[in-house]
């Protein structure tokens, strides 16, 4: 809490070293761990904090895109062709925007350290996403989806332990494969009563739209359990983003395009398919995708639905109205700034945007992200509740908190 305003962060992360995650693998799956060997990627993580250090870590890479073309040079085929398993993709090249040290180990097992950082920044609630490995496993679904399912179950066991220090403050989503609806439903029901479970992330492999009718039983289960759908974008591993083969090979452009493009497509089909009408409790939220694109997208979507008659089902509301109602919500990236955020609230209303920081990743302004957003001077142009909704209320009404 900061100055009487509660804070929920809709984009925070864990990314446990594979050796950590393997401790939570169930006994019946342990014999299959050698099947992951070709996909293991040894990397070096920067552990930020007092005495900042670089530490070795083991992750998973299924088929990373290099995106290593320098602007102004010839485009070669290997600039945007998937690499071999276990090889890294685009060179990170990122710098830390942190304004203070993060407690070491919070991405692995140090959840008590996370609580220290939350108290330092004034965060009352963290919604936690796994690292890129969870979505990159969609690249293995065609071979054997059960390999991914074993690792998703390990993540769920891990989160049960990680969040146990403060299950009212640490929330996450169930990871389920869209390629196996039956297992997805079983896993959702298995964990439905766990306090840390606040949403579901359906991982969609290439060629499987979010509105595929095979997923209807999954959405029906989520509707009955009041669990929303969440999405977090990544840009260089499967399932890849729309247009990834036409991005002309540069990592900066790919990173800029991937996040909003993937979220925009998801938004369009959730609305146009009528899923929000069919399942009255269903709602969806996206994180780390920006937010300035959303007003333009739903206005254009509404116009083209009216202009191109007879190509989509009839809906109860316009695309813009679904967003204004909070059926589709978007975490707001602070770097887009006060002018963009104010414009979005004017068009989308006060029930759509949710605060996010990307903690503990370098994109966050830790420990000042929340305070910086709260100090933007336009909040007084809206209702007295607008700031509290943005910082906390919209997130907790979106998530399944009970």
Secondary structure in CASP SS format (residue, H / E / C, confidence):
PFRMAT SS
TARGET T0000
AUTHOR 0000-0000-0000
METHOD secondary structure of the structure
MODEL  1
X C 1.00
X E 1.00
X C 1.00
X C 1.00
X E 1.00
X C 1.00
X C 1.00
X E 1.00
X E 1.00
X E 1.00
X E 1.00
X E 1.00
X E 1.00
X C 1.00
X C 1.00
X C 1.00
X C 1.00
X H 1.00
X H 1.00
X H 1.00
X H 1.00
X H 1.00
X H 1.00
X H 1.00
X C 1.00
X C 1.00
X H 1.00
X H 1.00
X H 1.00
X H 1.00
X H 1.00
X H 1.00
X H 1.00
X H 1.00
X H 1.00
X H 1.00
X H 1.00
X H 1.00
X H 1.00
X E 1.00
X E 1.00
X E 1.00
X E 1.00
X E 1.00
X E 1.00
X E 1.00
X E 1.00
X C 1.00
X C 1.00
X C 1.00
X C 1.00
X C 1.00
X E 1.00
X E 1.00
X E 1.00
X E 1.00
X E 1.00
X E 1.00
X E 1.00
X E 1.00
X C 1.00
X C 1.00
X C 1.00
X C 1.00
X E 1.00
X C 1.00
X C 1.00
X E 1.00
X C 1.00
X C 1.00
X C 1.00
X C 1.00
X C 1.00
X C 1.00
X C 1.00
X C 1.00
X H 1.00
X H 1.00
X H 1.00
X C 1.00
X C 1.00
X E 1.00
X C 1.00
X C 1.00
X C 1.00
X C 1.00
X C 1.00
X C 1.00
X C 1.00
X C 1.00
X C 1.00
X C 1.00
X C 1.00
X C 1.00
X C 1.00
X C 1.00
X C 1.00
X C 1.00
X C 1.00
X C 1.00
X C 1.00
X C 1.00
X C 1.00
X C 1.00
X C 1.00
X C 1.00
X C 1.00
X C 1.00
X C 1.00
X C 1.00
X H 1.00
X H 1.00
X H 1.00
X H 1.00
X H 1.00
X H 1.00
X H 1.00
X H 1.00
X H 1.00
X H 1.00
X H 1.00
X C 1.00
X C 1.00
X C 1.00
X E 1.00
X E 1.00
X E 1.00
X E 1.00
X E 1.00
X C 1.00
X C 1.00
X C 1.00
X H 1.00
X H 1.00
X H 1.00
X H 1.00
X H 1.00
X H 1.00
X H 1.00
X H 1.00
X H 1.00
X H 1.00
X H 1.00
X H 1.00
X H 1.00
X H 1.00
X H 1.00
X H 1.00
X H 1.00
X H 1.00
X H 1.00
X H 1.00
X H 1.00
X H 1.00
X H 1.00
X H 1.00
X H 1.00
X H 1.00
X H 1.00
X H 1.00
X H 1.00
X H 1.00
X H 1.00
X H 1.00
X H 1.00
X C 1.00
X C 1.00
X C 1.00
X C 1.00
X E 1.00
X E 1.00
X E 1.00
X E 1.00
X E 1.00
X E 1.00
X E 1.00
X E 1.00
X C 1.00
X C 1.00
X C 1.00
X H 1.00
X H 1.00
X H 1.00
X H 1.00
X H 1.00
X H 1.00
X H 1.00
X H 1.00
X H 1.00
X H 1.00
X H 1.00
X C 1.00
X C 1.00
X C 1.00
X C 1.00
X C 1.00
X E 1.00
X E 1.00
X E 1.00
X E 1.00
X E 1.00
X E 1.00
X E 1.00
X C 1.00
X C 1.00
X C 1.00
X C 1.00
X C 1.00
X C 1.00
X C 1.00
X C 1.00
X C 1.00
X H 1.00
X H 1.00
X H 1.00
X H 1.00
X H 1.00
X H 1.00
X H 1.00
X H 1.00
X H 1.00
X H 1.00
X H 1.00
X H 1.00
X H 1.00
X C 1.00
X C 1.00
X E 1.00
X E 1.00
X E 1.00
X E 1.00
X E 1.00
X C 1.00
X C 1.00
X C 1.00
X C 1.00
X C 1.00
X C 1.00
X C 1.00
X C 1.00
X C 1.00
X C 1.00
X C 1.00
X H 1.00
X H 1.00
X H 1.00
X C 1.00
X C 1.00
X C 1.00
X E 1.00
X H 1.00
X H 1.00
X H 1.00
X H 1.00
X H 1.00
X H 1.00
X H 1.00
X H 1.00
X H 1.00
X H 1.00
X H 1.00
X H 1.00
X H 1.00
X H 1.00
X H 1.00
X H 1.00
X H 1.00
X H 1.00
X H 1.00
X H 1.00
X H 1.00
X H 1.00
X C 1.00
X C 1.00
X H 1.00
X H 1.00
X H 1.00
X H 1.00
X C 1.00
X C 1.00
X C 1.00
X C 1.00
X C 1.00
X E 1.00
X E 1.00
X E 1.00
X E 1.00
X C 1.00
X C 1.00
X C 1.00
X C 1.00
X H 1.00
X H 1.00
X H 1.00
X H 1.00
X H 1.00
X H 1.00
X H 1.00
X H 1.00
X H 1.00
X H 1.00
X H 1.00
X H 1.00
X H 1.00
X H 1.00
X H 1.00
X H 1.00
X C 1.00
X C 1.00
X C 1.00
X C 1.00
X C 1.00
X C 1.00
X C 1.00
X C 1.00
X C 1.00
X C 1.00
X C 1.00
X H 1.00
X H 1.00
X H 1.00
X H 1.00
X H 1.00
X H 1.00
X C 1.00
X C 1.00
X C 1.00
X E 1.00
X E 1.00
X E 1.00
X E 1.00
X E 1.00
X E 1.00
X H 1.00
X H 1.00
X H 1.00
X H 1.00
X H 1.00
X H 1.00
X H 1.00
X H 1.00
X H 1.00
X H 1.00
X H 1.00
X H 1.00
X H 1.00
X H 1.00
X H 1.00
X C 1.00
X C 1.00
X C 1.00
X C 1.00
X E 1.00
X E 1.00
X E 1.00
X E 1.00
X C 1.00
X C 1.00
X C 1.00
X C 1.00
X C 1.00
X C 1.00
X C 1.00
X C 1.00
X C 1.00
X C 1.00
X C 1.00
X C 1.00
X H 1.00
X H 1.00
X H 1.00
X H 1.00
X H 1.00
X H 1.00
X C 1.00
X C 1.00
X C 1.00
X C 1.00
X H 1.00
X H 1.00
X H 1.00
X C 1.00
X C 1.00
X C 1.00
X C 1.00
X H 1.00
X H 1.00
X H 1.00
X H 1.00
X H 1.00
X H 1.00
X H 1.00
X H 1.00
X H 1.00
X H 1.00
X H 1.00
X H 1.00
X H 1.00
X C 1.00
X C 1.00
X C 1.00
X C 1.00
END
